[in-house]
Amino acid sequence: MTQKVSEIAWNGVWKQNTGLVQILGLCPILAVSTSFVNGVSLALATIVVMALSNAVVSALRQYIPYEIRIPVFILIIAALVTVLDLAFNAWLHSLYVVLGIFVPLIVTNCIVLARVEAFAAKNGVLASTIDGVAMGVGLLLVLGLLGGARELIGTGALFNGIDMIIPGASAWQILPPDYPGFLLAMLPPGAFVALACLIAGKSWLDARAAARQATASKPDTLPNANMA
Amino acid sequence: MSEPVATEPTALRISVSTAIIMALFTLIFTALMAGTYLATRDTIARSAQAQKLVLINEVLDPKSYDNNLLKDVLTLASTPELGLPRGGQVWRARKGGQAIGLVIEANAPDGYSGKIGIIVAVLADGSVGGVRVTEHRETPGLGDYIDPAKDKNKAAPWIAQFAGQSPATLPLAQWKLKKDGGEFSYRTGATISARAVTAAVARAVSYVHTHHAQLYAEGNTP
């Protein structure tokens, strides 16, 4: 293994986060992040597909000629998504009812192809599987935050539709029940604004961490030297 | 390139060998998909049937009839009036041989993301027993309120307003959204889905009205 597990995981979840740094797969991110449950459901299905496609491509990488790798990758991803879609429908039907329309969408998610091309085609099966899961978890964080924020601002409640996953559970009304709703948050432009805020937030956290590190490595600097 | 020019493969040879590899991958992964399809086909068909009965029970009170509804099926040939170019099914509910109502399949071809499948229960007196969406691809969180499972207003889901409506009290010309001069409400920001479903319900009710005797006739084909 060329990279350490913790390094691969940190890359996927934070440093190379698909939604906030690579800005890949915007189509599903913007389309399904209208609620927390929708966003997290798609992310969970994507984690499964990314782990599987990375593992399969990595296992078969020496048999795939470089020149036709992209059609072969797409073939593998599309076949895996089809198999998963059928398997969900047959054996996890209640989950299929929730995820149903999202699963085929994963084929068109360029995050999957990007990781297969950038990582799985060059690394071992275990490392590739971990990379797929880590990238998926990074996506899960973004979709959860984005979905939650848009839902809260748009409808005043959180966890709409949770009863489809946990029967009997119901949405949490966070803002006063007479909150009129804010349609912009539910529409695609609102998704762009919310995503921009998340990207800005991550950059701010990174900048703060970098500044701290710079201060820590120069112990003779005055504590407020970076205020200048 | 250190190899002699004479052994350099031609474009044709490269194409053929690459195509063979591509074909092998296609064969393997198509076999994988076909195998999964065969392994899951029966389970999926069974759960689709079970789900259909659940939906039928939602639009038509299961205590109101005593026949085996899933067996008393009329299979329609291509019926463009209902948006069913490949045909559809009608389940007939009877009690002691008397017509109680029927549940008819219909499609709204003009949803925001393509076809919306619905079932409509039309009681023997012509009124609507209920409507449910059986399949749709409307935008999650926006147009998908046509499916009561996704409707945020659980107390009064959008689709419930059709139940009890009858062409006898509300002329079919009025079966439109309020925005279009009709009687049915819709949610701001997602009119297309609601408009498509409302029009499909109106078409189904009108179809049952004109083909009443034919639809209740015994046998499995009209």
Interface residues (C-beta under 8 A of the other chain):
Chain A: A31 V32 T34 S35 N38 Y63 I64 P65 E67 I68 P71 V72 L75 I76 A79 T82 V83 L86 A87 N89 A90 W91 H93 V97 I101 E151 T155 A157 N160 G161 M164 A171 L183 M186 L187
Chain B: T18 I21 M22 F25 T26 F29 T30 L32 M33 T36 Y37 A39 T40 T43 I44 S47 R137 T139 P140 G141 L142 A149 K150 K152 T188 G189
